[in-house]
């Protein structure tokens, strides 16, 4: 299962794999991990792509908050 979010990230998940892999950009058609950004552990009991959407949103929110924190820290260093 692939889900690309605005071309920014692609989330891959295989039923029963227990992980989601997050890749930078639209990597549909690619099988390599060159653009791998993160691996997120999830329950093996996931059954459909709704679970993937929920976790992708959670990951994106956390990534956005981390980016804002990094930006604020950079501003303080100036």
Secondary structure as the mmCIF struct_conf table of DSSP 4:
data_model
#
loop_
_struct_conf.conf_type_id
_struct_conf.id
_struct_conf.beg_label_comp_id
_struct_conf.beg_label_asym_id
_struct_conf.beg_label_seq_id
_struct_conf.end_label_comp_id
_struct_conf.end_label_asym_id
_struct_conf.end_label_seq_id
STRN STRN1 UNK A 2 UNK A 5
TURN_TY1_P TURN_TY1_P1 UNK A 6 UNK A 8
STRN STRN2 UNK A 9 UNK A 13
TURN_TY1_P TURN_TY1_P2 UNK A 15 UNK A 16
BEND BEND1 UNK A 17 UNK A 17
STRN STRN3 UNK A 19 UNK A 24
BEND BEND2 UNK A 25 UNK A 25
TURN_TY1_P TURN_TY1_P3 UNK A 28 UNK A 29
BEND BEND3 UNK A 32 UNK A 32
TURN_TY1_P TURN_TY1_P4 UNK A 34 UNK A 35
STRN STRN4 UNK A 36 UNK A 41
TURN_TY1_P TURN_TY1_P5 UNK A 44 UNK A 45
BEND BEND4 UNK A 48 UNK A 48
HELX_RH_AL_P HELX_RH_AL_P1 UNK A 49 UNK A 77
#
